[in-house]
Amino acid sequence: MRIPAAALVLAALLAALPLPSALRAQTAGPPATGAAPETPAPRPAPLRVALETSLGRIVLALDAERAPATVANFLAYVDAGHYNGTVFHRVIPGVLVQGGAYTPDLQPKPERAPIPNEAGNGLPNRRGSLAAARRPDDAGSATLQFFINLADNPQFDPVPGAGDAGAGYAVFGEVVEGMEVLDRIAAVETGPAGPFPSRVPKTPVVIERASRLEEVRP
């Protein structure tokens, strides 16, 4: 049987057309001998810091990807031993506990230069989150003080177009161990002391030691 010339031409044209991607994937053979499939690079282990306090141990996991400047600043204080012997000087039950700046007799410790505000990085001020404290009227004034949220506090998140007052407070980590310690701190009796008109624990809650923890992968 003789195949019409038109059919031969059509067959040649079809053979020259590129295969659809799905079909190409089905007809592709195995990778060449010795070629290894690509594997994604492992993510770095999260940085963790332990706060050994007079009321128990708190472990913080830091997010250096979304708050690099704030994490680097916090770790610089940790590595220098700055937080050892400081207190939680501000305790507001159901809202936050704040510390990092004062000795038990409420003397201020020296601070480094302020850092940029990294609020709005996708990390909300919710229960257990760790954030950088700053002056309410200056978004770029965070230095050594930090606070831990005792509840979800969306009022501390940034409000677009609201200026420094609404610039938010940068979250840079979270509590992964010891929320019950924070709740114990929140239950202490407070009152006026030193330069503060209220909210200071009458029995100092001391950060006896702050240190990095080594991460052990499974």
N, C-alpha and C positions, 0 to 999 in steps of 0.2 A: 504494500500500500504506500502510495507516495504522499508525503506530508507537504501540504501547501506552503509555498514560500512565505506567505504572510504569517503563518503560524510559527515558522522558524524565527522570523524577525521578532515576533512578540515574545517568544521564549527567551531570546537573547537579551531583550530589553528588561524583562523581569529579573533575569539572573544578575544584571548589572545594578539593579536598585539596591540601596542599603536596607538591611533588615531592621525592623522595629526593635527598639531597645530591649523589650521583654523577650523577643524571640532570640536576639543576639545572646542574651544572658543564658537562655536555655541551651543554645547550641555551642556556647563557649566551652572549651575543655578545661580540665583542671589546670591550676597554675603550673608554670614551668618548674621542673625539678629544682629544688633548692630555694625557691621563692617562699618567704614566710609571710603570712598575713600580718597586716599592720595591727598593732594593739595600742589602745589609747594610753597615754602617760598617766600613771596613778596620781590622784590628787594628793597634795601634801596633807599630812595629819593635822588636825586642828590644834592650834596652840592652846594650852591650858595653864591656868594659874590657880594655885590654891591659896586661900586666905585662911590662916589659922587664927581664929578669934577667941576671945575669952568666953564666948557662948557656943563655940563649935566650929566645924570646918565647912567652908564654902568653896566649891570648885567652879571656876569660870571657863567657858570655852570662848575663845576670841575669833572674830571673823576678819582676818587680815585681807581677804579678797574684796570685801565691800566697804571696809573702813580702814584702809592701810595706814593712813597718817595717825589716826586715833589709836590704833593698836600699837604702832611703833612707839608712840608717846607713852602709853600706859606701861609697856614693857621696859622702856628706859627707866621709869621710876621704880618698877619692880626689881630690875637687875641692880639698880643702885642701892637697894635696901631702903628706899625712901619711905615706903608704907609701913615698915616695921615699927611698931610702937605708936601708930596713929589711931584715931578713934572714929567711930561713926558719930559725928557731931550733930546730925539732923535726922530725926526720926518722925515720920508722919504716918501713923497707922492707916493701912488701907491705901496708901499712896506710894511712899518711897522711903528708903534709908540712904543716907549720903555720908561720904567720908573721904579720907585720903589727905587731908590738909592740916590737921591739928593734933597736937600731943594731948595726953589726958588732962593736962591743966590748961588746955585750949590756947596754947601758944602756936602761932602759924609756922609751918615749915617752909623753907625756900622753894620757889617754883621756877620751872624753866619757861622759855618763851611760849606764848600761846600758839595754838595750832588752828588750821582751817576747820570750819564746821562741815562735817560729812553727813549731816542729817539729810534725809531724802534718798538714802542708799538702798531702800527696799526693806530695811529692818525696822519694824514698828516698836514703839514703846509699849510693850505688853508685859504681863506678869513674868517676872524672872529675867527680864532683859537688863543688860548692863549698858549704861549711857554716860557720856561725858557731861559733867556739870559746867555751866558757864553763867556769865552775868545776863540777866534777861534782856538788857538793852544793847548787847554787843554779841553778835553771832560768832565772831572769831576770837572769843576770849577764853576758851577752854584751856586749862593747863593740867593741874594735878588732881582735881577733885572728880569723883565719879559718884553715880547713884545707881541703885538697883530698884527697879519697879516692883512694888508689892501687888499691883493690880494692872489691868489694861488701862493705859493712860494716853488715849489718842490725842488729848490736848497738848501733849509734848511733841507730837509729830509736826513736820513743817506745813505751813499754810502758804501756798503760792501767792506772791504779791503782797504779803503782809509785812515785809521789811524785817529788820532784825528781831523784833518782838515775836514774829511768827515764823522765824527761821527754823525752829525745832531744835531738838536735842539729839545729838548723834548717838545712835545705838551701835555698839561695836562688839557685842558678845551676849552671852546668856549664862544663867546658872544651870549647871548640869548635875550638881550635887549640893545639898544643903539648904533647900528652900525652907525646911523646917527651922533652920538656924535663923534665917531672915525673919520668919514669923515670931520667933522668940525675941529677936531684937525689937520687932515692932511692938511687942507687948510690954517693954520696959517703961517705967514711969519717967516722964520728961518734965522739963521746966526751964526757966531762964538760967543762963550761966555764961560767964565771960562776956563776949561782945554780943551774945545772942539773946533776944527777948523771950524766946520759947523754944520748944522742940529738942532740947538737949537732954540726953539720958542722964538721970541723976546719979546712976552708977555707970561709970564709963564702960563702953563696949569697945574693947581694944583689939586692933588687928596686930596680933603678936608677931606674925611673920607672913609675908607674901612671897611666893616663889613659883617659878615655872615647874611644871610637871613633865616628865618624859612620857611620850606617847608610845604605847606598845601595840603594834598592829597584830591582829589574829593571824 
